[in-house]
Amino acid sequence: MEPKYLAQSFVADNVPPWQCPNCCDGRLKLVGNFVVKDDAATARSWGEEWFEPEHAHYVFNGLLQCANCSEHVVVCGDGFVEEDYDEEGRKYYTVLTPKFFYPTLKIITPNTNEKVPDEVMAFLEKAFQVFWCDADASVNRLRTVLEYILDDLGVVRENGKGDRLDLSSRISKLTDPKFDQVKAAMTSIRHMGNDGSHGSIGIERRELLAAFAVVNYCLEQLYPKIPDHTAVLEFVEKVNKQKGFRPK
């Protein structure tokens, strides 16, 4: 999905055209309107002398539908009021921040072959699920994706004494030069996963998207999808047999 559609928040009357998680071709459109309600603190504060619109906080939910396959997706989250100015003066906008989608949106859709292990896709899905609400957990799940990729590549999880190998040690066992770039990419995910585990740096949306892009790279390098040129080759054979576009 295009990064601009994965922004942390959006203005309520300008809903991003998120990609459908079912067909991955259509775009989701809002059905009706969002249900936006004051949270408890806001409801208690209306009418107070000090209260201004920008102090308001909301919870919201809405129903989305794919314009292509008609899949329905539920979204919910919180919101706030943002102040801005134009030629007419001061204006207020309701800004919504999604926290959960169900079915969950696909943050990346790697162009891979069918050999990607089920465990890899399962943990990638888990990373998608918390993308909107917990960046630390999302990066951590990407780190786990690497563990299952290494399993598929035949890298053991334990040493000869039965001690568990850490991710760094496992990555280092990819000694074939063809893995050099993938190893570097995996190492960067390991470092990012460590940041997520510590939970102290405040991972930003742009950083989280970059982490997903690195995982996308690894998957496409290790499980490349070979283009199907069958139709072209059949046409070549036909032309050569006929010695032209049409039989001579």
C-alpha positions in Angstrom: 0.0 0.0 0.0 1.2 3.5 -0.7 2.9 5.0 2.4 0.8 8.2 2.1 -2.3 6.1 2.8 -0.8 4.7 6.0 -0.4 8.0 7.7 -1.1 8.0 11.5 -4.2 10.2 11.3 -6.5 11.7 8.7 -9.2 14.4 8.6 -12.6 12.9 9.1 -14.1 14.2 5.8 -11.1 13.0 3.8 -10.9 9.3 4.2 -7.8 7.6 2.7 -8.5 5.0 0.0 -7.0 2.1 1.9 -6.3 -1.1 0.0 -8.8 -3.9 0.4 -7.2 -6.7 2.6 -9.2 -9.3 0.7 -8.7 -8.7 -3.1 -5.7 -6.3 -2.7 -6.9 -4.5 -5.8 -9.9 -2.5 -4.8 -10.0 0.5 -2.5 -12.1 0.8 0.7 -14.8 3.4 0.9 -16.7 4.6 3.9 -20.2 3.3 4.2 -22.4 6.1 5.6 -20.6 8.1 8.2 -18.2 7.6 11.1 -19.8 7.3 14.5 -17.7 9.9 16.5 -18.4 10.3 20.2 -16.8 12.3 23.0 -14.7 10.4 25.4 -15.6 10.6 29.1 -13.3 13.4 30.0 -14.5 15.5 27.1 -18.2 14.9 27.9 -17.5 16.1 31.5 -15.7 19.2 30.4 -18.1 20.7 27.9 -19.5 23.9 29.4 -16.5 24.6 31.5 -15.1 28.2 31.0 -11.6 26.9 30.2 -12.8 24.4 27.7 -11.9 25.0 24.0 -12.8 22.8 21.0 -9.1 21.7 20.6 -9.3 20.2 24.1 -11.9 17.6 22.8 -11.0 14.0 22.4 -13.2 11.3 20.7 -13.6 7.7 20.0 -14.9 6.6 16.7 -15.9 3.6 14.6 -16.9 3.1 11.0 -17.7 0.6 8.3 -15.7 0.4 5.1 -16.4 -1.5 1.9 -14.3 -2.5 -1.0 -15.3 -1.0 -4.3 -14.0 -4.0 -6.1 -15.0 -7.2 -4.2 -17.5 -5.7 -1.7 -15.5 -6.9 1.3 -16.5 -5.1 4.6 -13.9 -3.8 7.0 -14.5 -2.3 10.4 -12.3 0.4 11.7 -12.1 2.1 15.2 -9.9 4.4 17.0 -9.7 7.8 18.7 -9.7 11.4 17.5 -9.1 15.0 18.4 -9.7 18.5 17.1 -7.1 20.4 15.1 -7.2 24.2 14.7 -6.2 25.9 11.5 -6.7 29.2 9.7 -7.7 30.2 6.2 -8.9 33.3 4.5 -12.2 33.1 6.3 -10.5 32.9 9.7 -10.1 30.2 12.3 -11.4 26.7 11.5 -11.6 23.4 13.4 -11.1 19.9 11.9 -11.9 16.5 13.4 -8.8 14.4 13.0 -9.2 10.6 13.5 -6.5 8.1 14.4 -7.2 4.4 13.5 -6.2 1.9 16.1 -7.7 -1.3 14.7 -9.0 -2.7 11.4 -10.8 -6.0 11.0 -10.0 -7.7 8.8 -6.6 -6.2 9.2 -5.1 -4.2 6.4 -2.0 -5.5 4.6 0.8 -3.0 5.1 2.9 -4.7 2.4 2.1 -7.2 -0.3 5.4 -8.8 -1.3 5.6 -10.1 -4.9 6.7 -13.6 -4.0 6.2 -17.1 -5.1 4.1 -19.8 -3.3 7.1 -21.1 -1.3 6.9 -18.6 1.5 6.3 -20.6 4.6 2.9 -20.4 6.3 4.6 -19.4 9.6 6.2 -16.4 7.9 2.9 -15.1 6.5 1.2 -15.7 9.9 3.6 -13.6 11.8 3.6 -10.9 9.0 -0.2 -10.8 9.5 0.4 -10.4 13.3 2.7 -7.4 12.5 -0.1 -5.9 10.4 -2.6 -6.3 13.2 -0.7 -4.0 15.7 0.7 -1.6 13.1 -1.9 1.0 13.9 -1.8 0.7 17.7 1.6 -0.5 18.8 4.7 0.2 16.7 7.0 -1.5 19.2 5.0 -4.7 19.0 4.7 -4.5 15.2 8.5 -4.3 14.8 9.0 -7.1 17.2 6.8 -9.3 15.2 8.8 -8.5 12.1 11.8 -9.7 14.0 10.0 -13.0 14.6 9.2 -13.2 10.8 13.0 -13.5 10.4 13.3 -16.4 12.7 10.8 -18.4 10.6 12.6 -17.4 7.4 15.8 -18.7 8.8 14.0 -22.0 9.8 13.0 -22.3 6.1 16.6 -21.7 5.0 17.7 -24.6 7.2 19.4 -22.5 9.9 19.3 -24.3 13.2 17.8 -22.7 16.4 20.2 -24.5 18.8 23.9 -25.2 19.0 25.4 -28.6 19.5 24.9 -28.4 23.2 21.2 -27.7 22.9 21.5 -24.0 23.8 19.2 -21.6 21.9 21.0 -19.4 19.3 20.1 -15.8 19.3 19.0 -14.1 16.1 22.4 -12.6 15.4 24.1 -16.0 15.6 21.5 -17.5 13.3 21.9 -14.8 10.7 25.7 -15.2 10.7 25.2 -18.8 9.6 24.1 -17.7 6.2 27.6 -17.9 4.8 26.9 -18.2 1.1 27.8 -14.9 -0.6 24.5 -14.8 -2.4 22.9 -14.0 1.0 25.2 -11.0 1.7 22.6 -8.3 1.0 19.8 -10.2 2.7 22.0 -10.7 5.7 22.6 -7.0 6.0 18.8 -6.4 5.7 18.0 -9.0 8.3 20.6 -7.5 10.7 18.9 -4.1 10.4 15.6 -5.7 11.3 17.2 -7.3 14.3 18.5 -3.9 15.4 15.0 -2.4 14.9 13.4 -5.3 16.7 15.7 -4.6 19.7 14.5 -1.0 19.7 10.9 -2.3 19.8 11.7 -4.7 22.6 13.1 -1.9 24.8 10.1 0.3 24.0 11.8 3.5 24.9 12.6 5.4 21.7 9.1 6.0 20.4 9.2 4.4 17.0 7.7 6.8 14.4 5.3 5.9 11.6 8.0 6.6 8.9 10.4 4.3 10.7 7.9 1.5 11.0 7.1 1.8 7.3 10.8 1.5 6.6 11.0 -1.6 8.7 8.2 -3.2 6.6 10.0 -2.2 3.4 13.1 -4.1 4.5 11.1 -7.2 5.3 9.4 -6.9 1.9 12.9 -6.7 0.3 14.0 -9.9 2.1 10.9 -11.8 1.1 11.1 -10.8 -2.6 14.8 -11.7 -2.7 14.5 -15.1 -1.0 11.2 -16.1 -2.6 11.2 -14.4 -6.0 8.2 -14.7 -8.2 9.3 -15.7 -11.7 7.2 -13.9 -14.4 5.0 -16.2 -16.5 6.1 -15.8 -20.1 4.2 -18.8 -21.4 2.0 -16.8 -23.7 4.9 -14.9 -25.2 7.0 -18.1 -25.8 4.0 -19.8 -27.4 3.6 -16.8 -29.8 7.4 -17.0 -30.6 7.1 -20.7 -31.4 4.0 -20.0 -33.6 5.7 -17.2 -35.6 8.9 -19.3 -36.1 6.8 -22.3 -37.3 4.9 -20.1 -39.7 7.9 -17.9 -40.6 5.8 -14.8 -40.0 2.6 -13.5 -38.5 0.6 -15.8 -40.8 1.2 -19.2 -42.4 3.2 -18.9 -45.7 
